[in-house]
């Protein structure tokens, strides 16, 4: 049986209070990395945030977060993931509503 890899791991070098840390997120790519960086930077308590893909053949990203006032970067990451999830749900709901109520040209497949 293969060893299970944790979804998120705190990399070496994090400060003891986690006010600055790099998180490795397994099985993700630029798609979530850029959206997550954007969401984190909307938080005024985040001093710095950036992400990278260490190597194209590895399916991981690394997200670096540095906070003002010794606040927790882990708490900021969890909040950003929750906010990003809420945003995706809102966009999905708006899209579904638009498809049902708005007027679009519809192509019907003919047999």
C-alpha positions as CSV (number, residue, x, y, z in Angstrom):
1,X,0.0,0.0,0.0
2,X,1.4,3.4,-0.9
3,X,2.2,5.9,1.8
4,X,-0.4,8.6,2.1
5,X,1.0,12.1,1.6
6,X,-0.5,15.0,3.6
7,X,-2.4,17.6,1.5
8,X,-0.7,20.5,3.2
9,X,2.7,20.4,4.9
10,X,4.6,23.2,6.7
11,X,8.1,23.4,5.3
12,X,11.3,23.7,7.4
13,X,12.2,27.3,8.2
14,X,8.9,28.5,9.5
15,X,9.0,30.9,12.5
16,X,8.0,29.4,15.8
17,X,4.8,31.5,16.0
18,X,4.0,30.7,12.3
19,X,4.0,34.4,11.4
20,X,6.1,33.5,8.4
21,X,5.9,30.0,6.8
22,X,6.1,28.1,3.6
23,X,3.4,25.6,3.0
24,X,3.7,22.7,0.5
25,X,0.3,21.8,-1.0
26,X,0.3,18.3,-2.6
27,X,-1.5,17.5,-5.8
28,X,-2.1,21.1,-6.9
29,X,-0.8,23.4,-9.6
30,X,-0.8,27.0,-10.8
31,X,-4.6,27.0,-11.0
32,X,-5.1,27.0,-7.2
33,X,-1.7,28.6,-6.5
34,X,-2.5,31.9,-8.3
35,X,-6.1,32.0,-7.0
36,X,-4.9,31.3,-3.4
37,X,-2.2,34.0,-3.7
38,X,-4.8,36.5,-4.9
39,X,-7.1,35.6,-2.0
40,X,-4.3,35.9,0.6
41,X,-3.2,39.2,-0.7
42,X,-6.7,40.6,-0.2
43,X,-6.2,40.1,3.5
44,X,-4.7,43.4,4.9
45,X,-2.9,41.5,7.6
46,X,-0.8,39.6,5.1
47,X,2.6,41.3,4.5
48,X,3.8,39.0,1.7
49,X,2.5,36.0,-0.2
50,X,3.9,34.2,-3.2
51,X,3.8,30.7,-4.6
52,X,5.9,28.6,-6.8
53,X,5.9,25.2,-8.5
54,X,9.3,23.7,-7.5
55,X,9.6,21.4,-10.4
56,X,7.2,20.7,-13.4
57,X,7.3,16.9,-12.8
58,X,6.3,17.3,-9.1
59,X,2.6,17.9,-8.6
60,X,3.0,20.3,-5.7
61,X,3.1,24.0,-5.1
62,X,4.7,26.0,-2.3
63,X,3.0,29.0,-0.8
64,X,5.0,31.5,1.3
65,X,3.0,33.7,3.7
66,X,4.4,36.4,5.9
67,X,2.1,38.2,8.3
68,X,2.1,41.6,10.1
69,X,2.1,41.8,13.9
70,X,3.2,38.1,14.4
71,X,-0.2,36.8,13.4
72,X,-0.6,33.2,12.2
73,X,0.1,32.5,8.6
74,X,-1.7,29.1,9.1
75,X,-4.9,30.9,10.2
76,X,-4.6,33.2,7.1
77,X,-4.2,30.2,4.8
78,X,-7.2,28.4,6.3
79,X,-9.3,31.6,6.0
80,X,-8.2,32.2,2.4
81,X,-9.0,28.6,1.4
82,X,-12.5,29.0,3.0
83,X,-13.0,32.3,1.2
84,X,-11.9,30.9,-2.1
85,X,-14.3,28.0,-1.7
86,X,-17.2,30.4,-0.9
87,X,-16.3,32.4,-4.0
88,X,-16.3,29.3,-6.2
89,X,-19.8,28.4,-4.9
90,X,-21.1,31.9,-5.5
91,X,-19.7,31.9,-9.1
92,X,-21.2,28.5,-9.7
93,X,-24.6,29.5,-8.4
94,X,-24.6,32.7,-10.5
95,X,-23.7,30.7,-13.6
96,X,-26.4,28.1,-13.0
97,X,-29.0,30.9,-12.4
98,X,-27.9,32.7,-15.5
99,X,-28.2,29.5,-17.6
100,X,-31.8,29.0,-16.4
101,X,-33.1,32.5,-16.6
102,X,-31.2,34.5,-19.2
103,X,-31.9,34.4,-22.9
104,X,-29.2,32.6,-24.9
105,X,-29.1,31.3,-28.5
106,X,-29.4,27.6,-28.1
107,X,-28.1,25.1,-30.6
108,X,-30.1,21.9,-30.9
109,X,-28.3,18.9,-32.2
110,X,-30.2,17.5,-35.2
111,X,-30.3,13.7,-35.8
